[in-house]
Each structure stands twice: as structure tokens, then as C-alpha cells.
Amino acid sequence: QYGKSSGQAAASFWGPKDQLYQPRMDLFYKTSKKELVEFVTAYKDAFRKSVKDVTFVYEEASAIRDKQGYQFSVTFTDGELPVVQQALFTFIADGDRRYVLGFNTSQAWFERYYPVVDASMRSFRVFPASTLTPEDRKKFLLRYQSGEQFYKENKLSEALEDFQAA
């Protein structure tokens, strides 16, 4: 289920609470000129500093759809809970944008969720960034909202005109 974003995540998806820990998948994105491997290395260094008992289970560089990708799994403790956790991180490069999908749960439950989470991460699609200028976005929003208002007033030809213009 989609829920409140965790920390700096753009979006967080929460699974059912299992014992002491609720599994969560987070999506982050950042603009960076670093090559993907360099970006991942910096991310791993920051991760090591933020949690305890870090052990990297595996790593691989692989394409995610048609984009450059990288994935690693790690076990750790974060101090909040006395439970060893395991996480899976998938990185995707698209131009200067770097996407990070992170999933973590208790190590005891990781294998239960891993197959579906891994498949979901590998199916992540990156769509082209919008090329609309801020002024064009304002124009779009004004026409779209006007179309909605006309629709509510049952002025369908006016609504159609505004929606088509938007």
C-alpha cells in the first residue's frame, strides 16, 4: 500500500507489518553528473555511516529495461530495533537523473518478499522528463481547470474546447 513517505523518499510503499518490522519500498531520485558506479559507491559509503553491522550480500551491474542499472543487497542493524534487517537497492541511470529503489525488511522475512520485490524493481520504467516551461505548465493548468468547471456546469462544448487546448 502507498503510505507516508519515509524520510527523503519521493514515494514509499508499505507492506503488512511482520512481527517487529514493516517492510517498505522507497523511491528516491537525484540529479547527478557522476557515473552510475561512482554514484552507487557514494551511496554505499553514506549507507555504511548511517547504520551498523553492514554486510554486503551481493552486487551486480545490469540493465534495467533499456537503462543502465546496478543492484546490491545488504544486511544491517539500524539501532531502532534489535532486528537484523536486509535491504535490496536498485539504481537506474537516465541522463543526469539517478533513481534509487530501496526495499528493506527484517532478514527473517526478506526471502519471503524478495522475488516479487526484485521483479518489481527490475520492471521500473523511466519516462522522459517534461519539457514544459513553467509558463506552459500554468497555461495547461488554467485551461484544464477551466475545462473541469465547464464540465461541472454541463457546458460540454466549452469543456471540450478547454480540454483539447490543455
GUPAKE-674548 format. One record per residue (C-alpha): residue in three letters; x, y, z. Coordinates in steps of 0.1 Angstrom, whole numbers, plus 5000, padded with zeros to 4 digits. Layout:
BEGIN
ALAXYZ;...
//
This chain:
BEGIN
GLN500050005000;TYR501150354993;GLY501850545025;LYS503550835041;SER506950885025;SER509850775047;GLY512551045052;GLN513551205019;ALA511850944997;ALA509751074968;ALA507350784975;SER507150494999;PHE505150174997;TRP504449985028;GLY503849615032;PRO502049435061;LYS503649465095;ASP505549145102;GLN506549105139;LEU508749405148;TYR509349555113;GLN507049675085;PRO508549615050;ARG508949925029;MET510050014994;ASP511150374988;LEU511850564956;PHE514450844956;TYR515751044927;LYS518651284923;THR520351484896;SER524051394894;LYS526751414868;LYS528551124885;GLU528750794865;LEU526450534880;VAL529150324896;GLU530650634913;PHE527150744924;VAL526450394939;THR529850394956;ALA529050724973;TYR525550594983;LYS527150284998;ASP529650495018;ALA526850705032;PHE524850395040;ARG527750245060;LYS527950565080;SER524150575088;VAL523650215101;LYS525649955120;ASP526949605112;VAL526849645074;THR527549335053;PHE527149355015;VAL525549025004;TYR525849064967;GLU526249324939;GLU525649334902;ALA525749584874;SER522849514849;ALA520449694826;ILE517049774840;ARG514849774809;ASP516949994785;LYS518750194812;GLN522050144829;GLY521349974863;TYR523149844894;GLN521849644923;PHE523049534957;SER521749364988;VAL522949435023;THR522349325059;PHE522549575088;THR521049695121;ASP519850055124;GLY519750085162;GLU515950145163;LEU515049775165;PRO517149485178;VAL516449305145;VAL518949235117;GLN517449385085;GLN518149315049;ALA517749555021;LEU517849544983;PHE518749864964;THR518349914927;PHE519850214909;ILE518850334875;ALA520650604854;ASP518750814829;GLY520851104817;ASP521751314847;ARG518951164868;ARG519650874892;TYR516850674906;VAL517250464937;LEU514650204947;GLY515250064982;PHE513449784999;ASN514149665034;THR512549435060;SER513749205087;GLN516248955075;ALA513948675086;TRP511248795062;PHE513448915033;GLU513448595013;ARG509648585015;TYR509348924997;TYR512548914976;PRO511148754944;VAL508248994939;VAL510249304950;ASP513149224927;ALA510849174898;SER509049504906;MET512349694908;ARG513549544875;SER510349654858;PHE510750014868;ARG510050244838;VAL511650584834;PHE509550824812;PRO511051124796;ALA511251444818;SER508651704809;THR509951974786;LEU507152224795;THR508352564807;PRO506852694840;GLU504752934819;ASP503452644797;ARG502552454829;LYS500552744842;LYS498752774809;PHE497952404809;LEU496652414845;LEU494452714838;ARG492852554807;TYR492452224824;GLN490752374855;SER488552584832;GLY487552274814;GLU486752094846;GLN484552394857;PHE482652394823;TYR482152024827;LYS480652064862;GLU478352324847;ASN477352084819;LYS478852324793;LEU480252034774;SER481352214742;GLU483252474762;ALA484752204784;LEU485952004753;GLU487552314739;ASP489552384771;PHE490552024775;GLN491752004739;ALA493652334743;ALA495252194775;
//
